[in-house]
């Protein structure tokens, strides 16, 4: 599975986790059905879940005139994935994580999502 596809699936799983109180492994298994879980996908879901408190703190510190609770679930989930990559996955260049997040925002969010995500992540990287 390509990393872009893994990110997209991780987004969908983490989005569901943000709304429902399920176990990450259970959602991964249910979401993929008979498909074998990709290591990158599994790492993203489990990593974001394990470090959610720290990730949310980092995001909150870099929001201007917003609280994390006010950020739409789509953008919040994408920001969590990208922040996890930026802080915990040193093998991925920052610009790749940001570009992938912006693309997810443009696909799943509204017309301002990509710009918002880019702005927050740019502050996190600085």
Secondary structure as GFF3:
##gff-version 3
##sequence-region A 1 126
A	DSSP	alpha_helix	3	19	.	.	.	ID=ss1
A	DSSP	alpha_helix	24	32	.	.	.	ID=ss2
A	DSSP	alpha_helix	39	50	.	.	.	ID=ss3
A	DSSP	alpha_helix	52	61	.	.	.	ID=ss4
A	DSSP	three_ten_helix	68	70	.	.	.	ID=ss5
A	DSSP	alpha_helix	73	88	.	.	.	ID=ss6
A	DSSP	alpha_helix	94	108	.	.	.	ID=ss7
A	DSSP	alpha_helix	113	125	.	.	.	ID=ss8
###
